Amino acid sequence: MPPMPASELPRYNPLATYAENFDAAPDAVPAIDVPPVPGEWTFCGLPVNSPLGIAAGPLLNGRWIRYYAALGFDILTYKTVRSGPRDCYPLPNLVPVDVSRMSGDEEAVPATDDWQGSWAVSFGMPSQSPEFWKEDIRRVKSQLGPGQVLSVSVVGTIQPDWTIDELADDYAWCAREALASGADAIEMNFSCPNVCSRDGQLYQEPETALTVASRVRGQLTPETPLLVKVGYLDQDDQALRLLHALSGVVDAVVATNSVSAKVRDGQGQPLFDGQPRGICGRSIREASVGLVRRFSEIIERDRLPLQLVGVGGIETAPDVEEYLAAGAESVQLATAVMRDPLVGIRIRQTGLKPVENRS
Ligand SMILES: Cc1cc2nc3c(=O)[nH]c(=O)nc-3n(C[C@H](O)[C@H](O)[C@H](O)COP(=O)(O)O)c2cc1C
């Protein structure tokens, strides 16, 4: 069978609903040559074939995971799951924005019809039922190859009358079930800019974050990597307090989820009812690399047992190298893989400089 042309490779359709994209997951795995990435790579101590991963979001189910695992990605993150089913926000879910560099101080950013490398993401962390995701995780885990790991992203779903203890239990339940289903690692999502409740903001509250992380840790085996996904922090003292609170409980910090901002249409009218959304893609890379670098300096100076995973705006091999040089052990891509399924192959074809040789 001749190889499928690149333009025909399945990918996320931003104009279709989440459910349609879920169902459109490829059944077949592309027969594409995946160039190796020379060097020794690890993910929280687990050996992996490369530092290339996919962030929580683009991999809606096991079929999407299997597809991208054949396209040069070795650290596959299962989209954030909850303890109960949750629908996606209505369309539009992905609105391209005209901004070249997010700093976190933007009041609002303009929407655009032309792709400029970034978009506002409005999903609201949908989830399938636990019955579905547990079986799906079990199935896809058995389909991954050696040197590939399955990380499952989990989030608690706070109820109006809940205490933080109850929220922590909900996170812990999801983590335990994901592990029992075959997850190699658990990523707690402590940041969702599209969700206004506390489950979306835990990274800004170090003590609460510790309560939840400790409860989750208690449900895992000591060797299970536990990661925490955080949002953008521009204050050094916030970064310091968060790392010190979580050090010894989590194995790695994943930065950065996105940079939050309101979005306006061409007439200057607010989109998304005037609520902020997470801006993802090229425009957040500089801020996110900066955060990884600041985290890395604290970790080294204070000798904290923490790894870093870089995420935000990665499109090319030099982007990956920038994160690795900033102190990341591995990286995750989201926007770029949704636009171009071959981005992993292209990064591998360019080649990555081994970390120790970098000046
Ligand atoms: C369509 C989409 C859905 C996402 N869903 C989640 C999610 O469920 N959980 C999460 O932790 N992050 C989610 N994210 C954030 C990504 O994991 C990632 O942090 C962000 O997109 C920045 O990376 P990028 O610039 O490569 O897109 C989502 C991002 C996109 C684009």
The ligand as an SDF file (V2000), in Angstrom:
LIG
                    3D

 31 33  0  0  0  0  0  0  0  0999 V2000
   -7.3900   21.3530   22.2360 C   0  0  0  0  0  0  0  0  0  0  0  0
   -6.6710   21.4260   23.5240 C   0  0  0  0  0  0  0  0  0  0  0  0
   -7.1940   20.7770   24.6380 C   0  0  0  0  0  0  0  0  0  0  0  0
   -6.5160   20.8260   25.8460 C   0  0  0  0  0  0  0  0  0  0  0  0
   -7.0080   20.1210   26.9130 N   0  0  0  0  0  0  0  0  0  0  0  0
   -6.2610   20.0500   28.0550 C   0  0  0  0  0  0  0  0  0  0  0  0
   -6.6530   19.1910   29.1160 C   0  0  0  0  0  0  0  0  0  0  0  0
   -7.6780   18.5080   29.0670 O   0  0  0  0  0  0  0  0  0  0  0  0
   -5.8550   19.1310   30.2100 N   0  0  0  0  0  0  0  0  0  0  0  0
   -4.6910   19.8600   30.3040 C   0  0  0  0  0  0  0  0  0  0  0  0
   -3.9840   19.7270   31.3240 O   0  0  0  0  0  0  0  0  0  0  0  0
   -4.3150   20.6840   29.3170 N   0  0  0  0  0  0  0  0  0  0  0  0
   -5.0590   20.7840   28.2030 C   0  0  0  0  0  0  0  0  0  0  0  0
   -4.6390   21.5700   27.1730 N   0  0  0  0  0  0  0  0  0  0  0  0
   -3.3900   22.3660   27.3060 C   0  0  0  0  0  0  0  0  0  0  0  0
   -2.2280   21.6100   26.6630 C   0  0  0  0  0  0  0  0  0  0  0  0
   -1.9630   20.4290   27.3640 O   0  0  0  0  0  0  0  0  0  0  0  0
   -0.9540   22.4680   26.6460 C   0  0  0  0  0  0  0  0  0  0  0  0
   -0.5710   22.7540   27.9590 O   0  0  0  0  0  0  0  0  0  0  0  0
   -1.1390   23.7820   25.8900 C   0  0  0  0  0  0  0  0  0  0  0  0
   -1.8740   23.5620   24.7030 O   0  0  0  0  0  0  0  0  0  0  0  0
    0.1930   24.4430   25.5600 C   0  0  0  0  0  0  0  0  0  0  0  0
    0.8960   23.6990   24.6010 O   0  0  0  0  0  0  0  0  0  0  0  0
    0.9230   24.1340   23.0450 P   0  0  0  0  0  0  0  0  0  0  0  0
    1.3660   25.5480   23.0090 O   0  0  0  0  0  0  0  0  0  0  0  0
    1.8610   23.1690   22.3920 O   0  0  0  0  0  0  0  0  0  0  0  0
   -0.4750   23.9920   22.5650 O   0  0  0  0  0  0  0  0  0  0  0  0
   -5.3180   21.5600   25.9510 C   0  0  0  0  0  0  0  0  0  0  0  0
   -4.8220   22.2270   24.8350 C   0  0  0  0  0  0  0  0  0  0  0  0
   -5.4680   22.1710   23.6250 C   0  0  0  0  0  0  0  0  0  0  0  0
   -4.8850   22.8900   22.4460 C   0  0  0  0  0  0  0  0  0  0  0  0
  1  2  1  0
  2  3  1  0
  2 30  2  0
  3  4  2  0
  4  5  1  0
  4 28  1  0
  5  6  2  0
  6  7  1  0
  6 13  1  0
  7  8  2  0
  7  9  1  0
  9 10  1  0
 10 11  2  0
 10 12  1  0
 12 13  2  0
 13 14  1  0
 14 15  1  0
 14 28  1  0
 15 16  1  0
 16 17  1  0
 16 18  1  0
 18 19  1  0
 18 20  1  0
 20 21  1  0
 20 22  1  0
 22 23  1  0
 23 24  1  0
 24 25  2  0
 24 26  1  0
 24 27  1  0
 28 29  2  0
 29 30  1  0
 30 31  1  0
M  END
$$$$
